[in-house]
Amino acid sequence: MNELQRRPIRSFVLRQGRISEAQQRAHQQLQPRYCIAYDAAVLDLQAVFGRAAPKILEIGFGMGGATARIAAAHPENDYLGVEVHTPGVGALMHLLDANVVGNVRIIQHDAVEVLNHMVAPGTLDGIHIYFPDPWPKKRHHKRRLIQPPLVSLLASRLKPGGYLHLATDWQEYAEWMLEVLRGEPLLVNTAQDYAPKPEYRPETKFERRGLNLGHGVWDLMFRRN
């Protein structure tokens, strides 16, 4: 029995916050088009999207702005977004519908359970995790998403040559991520330490505001060997 099975962890802390009328309407009306219900059974991703194409998982897409922009710019890929917060799920569905983006599907559920039960080993071409909560206080570090058991699970779901792309604006968390990823034997760093920001990852308003204030942003790009 692995660590995730012995001591189940969650990939989130539920903070629903306010939901706008547009987000609520999208969440109610657009689920049949964009959402996949959680089920403890392996997904046939080609059947879900109706084609053979690279499959990329995003964990914790927030309000979905970057996800929608990436998917619209790369119609050759299929994107599976996992998020627990209803306002973000509604916001992303609204963006997808308004911009006629058809290569995204959403699972509103805990990412650890989705990875364990719905994603078969060796099936993903890429995984994106952008700006996860850094939990800066030392006593809260155990709540951080990027931990060795999860990284091992993520690596197992990638195809050989598939990539894991992380980004954070918190330097201490970037250093933590780098150490954890370096410790996973299935992954190889594509850079000496941190990678240049790939062209496909859009700069968010939050990120731009931080950069204007002199804050840093760190991208990490590892590949499955």
C-alpha positions in Angstrom: 0.0 0.0 0.0 1.5 3.4 -1.0 1.7 6.5 1.0 -1.4 8.1 -0.6 -3.4 5.0 0.1 -2.3 4.8 3.8 -2.8 8.4 4.5 -5.3 9.9 2.1 -4.6 13.6 1.3 -6.6 16.2 -0.5 -5.2 18.5 -3.2 -7.2 21.5 -1.9 -8.7 23.3 1.0 -12.3 24.2 0.1 -12.9 27.9 0.0 -15.9 28.4 -2.2 -16.2 32.2 -2.0 -18.8 34.1 -3.9 -20.2 33.0 -7.2 -21.5 35.4 -9.8 -24.8 35.0 -11.6 -22.9 34.3 -14.9 -20.8 31.6 -13.2 -23.8 30.1 -11.5 -25.7 30.0 -14.8 -22.8 28.5 -16.6 -22.3 25.9 -13.9 -25.9 24.8 -14.1 -26.4 24.9 -17.9 -23.1 23.9 -19.4 -22.1 20.9 -17.3 -23.5 18.4 -19.9 -21.2 19.9 -22.5 -18.0 20.3 -20.6 -18.0 18.3 -17.3 -17.3 14.7 -16.5 -18.7 13.3 -13.3 -16.2 11.8 -10.9 -16.3 8.0 -11.0 -13.8 5.5 -9.5 -13.2 4.0 -13.0 -10.5 4.7 -15.6 -11.5 7.2 -18.3 -11.1 6.4 -21.9 -9.7 9.8 -22.8 -9.9 9.3 -26.5 -13.6 8.5 -26.2 -14.1 11.5 -24.0 -12.7 13.9 -26.6 -13.7 11.9 -29.6 -10.2 11.8 -31.1 -6.6 10.7 -30.7 -4.6 13.8 -29.7 -2.1 14.8 -26.9 -3.8 14.8 -23.6 -2.8 17.4 -21.0 -4.1 17.5 -17.4 -4.3 20.8 -15.4 -4.7 20.6 -11.6 -6.3 23.7 -9.9 -7.1 26.0 -12.8 -8.5 28.7 -10.6 -10.9 31.0 -12.6 -9.8 29.3 -15.8 -8.5 32.3 -17.8 -5.1 30.7 -18.6 -6.7 27.3 -19.3 -9.1 28.8 -21.8 -6.4 30.8 -23.5 -4.0 27.9 -23.8 -6.7 25.6 -25.1 -7.8 28.1 -27.7 -4.2 28.7 -28.9 -3.5 25.0 -29.1 -6.5 23.2 -30.7 -4.3 20.3 -31.6 -4.2 19.3 -27.9 -7.0 18.1 -25.5 -7.1 19.5 -21.9 -8.6 17.9 -18.9 -9.0 20.4 -16.0 -9.5 19.4 -12.4 -10.8 21.9 -9.9 -13.0 21.8 -6.8 -14.2 25.3 -6.6 -17.6 26.0 -8.1 -17.0 29.7 -9.1 -13.9 28.7 -11.1 -15.6 25.8 -12.8 -18.5 28.1 -13.8 -16.1 30.8 -14.9 -14.1 28.4 -17.1 -17.2 26.9 -18.7 -18.5 30.5 -19.4 -15.2 31.3 -21.1 -15.2 28.1 -23.2 -18.7 28.7 -24.3 -18.2 32.4 -25.1 -15.1 31.7 -27.2 -16.3 28.4 -28.8 -13.4 26.4 -27.3 -14.2 22.7 -27.6 -11.0 20.9 -26.5 -11.4 21.2 -22.7 -13.3 18.9 -20.3 -13.6 19.5 -16.5 -13.8 17.2 -13.5 -14.9 19.0 -10.4 -13.3 16.8 -7.8 -10.2 16.2 -5.7 -7.2 15.7 -8.0 -5.6 13.0 -6.0 -8.7 10.8 -6.3 -9.0 11.6 -10.0 -5.4 10.6 -10.6 -5.7 7.4 -8.6 -9.0 6.2 -10.1 -9.7 7.9 -13.4 -6.4 8.4 -15.1 -4.5 5.3 -16.2 -0.7 5.0 -15.9 1.3 6.2 -18.8 -1.6 8.1 -20.6 -0.8 11.8 -20.2 1.4 13.9 -22.5 1.6 16.7 -20.0 0.5 18.0 -16.6 0.2 21.7 -15.7 0.1 23.0 -12.1 0.2 26.8 -12.0 0.5 29.0 -8.9 -0.8 26.5 -6.3 -1.3 27.8 -2.8 2.2 28.2 -1.3 1.1 27.8 2.3 4.0 30.0 3.5 3.8 29.3 7.2 6.0 26.4 8.2 3.3 24.7 10.2 1.1 24.6 7.0 3.8 23.1 4.7 2.1 19.7 5.1 -0.9 21.2 3.2 1.2 22.0 0.1 0.1 20.2 -3.0 3.6 19.4 -4.2 4.7 16.5 -2.0 6.8 13.4 -2.9 3.8 11.0 -2.9 1.8 13.2 -5.3 4.8 13.8 -7.6 5.4 10.1 -7.8 1.7 9.6 -8.7 1.9 12.4 -11.3 5.0 10.9 -12.9 3.4 7.5 -13.1 0.5 9.0 -15.2 2.8 10.5 -17.7 3.8 8.8 -20.9 7.6 8.4 -21.4 8.7 11.8 -22.6 5.7 13.5 -21.2 6.2 16.7 -19.2 5.3 18.1 -15.8 5.2 22.0 -15.8 4.9 23.8 -12.5 4.9 27.6 -11.9 4.9 29.6 -8.7 5.5 33.2 -7.6 6.8 32.2 -4.1 10.5 31.6 -4.1 10.6 29.4 -1.1 7.9 27.2 -2.6 9.9 27.1 -5.9 12.9 25.8 -4.0 10.7 23.2 -2.3 9.2 22.1 -5.6 12.7 21.8 -7.2 13.9 19.6 -4.3 10.8 17.4 -4.5 10.9 17.0 -8.3 14.6 16.2 -8.2 13.9 13.4 -5.8 11.5 11.6 -8.1 13.5 9.0 -10.1 11.0 8.9 -13.0 11.5 12.6 -13.7 14.4 14.5 -15.3 14.9 18.3 -15.2 14.9 19.9 -18.6 16.9 22.9 -17.2 19.8 23.4 -14.8 17.4 24.6 -12.1 14.4 26.6 -13.3 13.1 26.8 -16.8 12.3 29.8 -19.0 8.6 30.5 -19.2 7.2 28.5 -22.1 5.5 30.5 -24.8 2.2 28.6 -24.3 1.8 29.7 -20.6 0.1 33.1 -20.7 1.0 35.7 -18.2 -1.9 36.3 -15.9 -3.0 39.7 -14.5 -2.0 38.6 -11.0 1.4 37.5 -12.3 1.9 40.7 -14.2 1.1 42.8 -11.2 3.6 40.9 -9.1 6.3 41.3 -11.7 5.7 45.0 -11.8 6.2 45.1 -8.1 9.5 43.2 -8.5 8.3 39.8 -7.5 9.7 36.7 -9.2 8.1 33.9 -11.0 9.7 30.4 -11.3 8.8 27.8 -13.9 9.9 24.2 -13.5 9.8 21.8 -16.4 10.5 18.1 -15.9 10.1 15.2 -18.3 9.3 11.5 -17.6 12.2 9.3 -18.5 
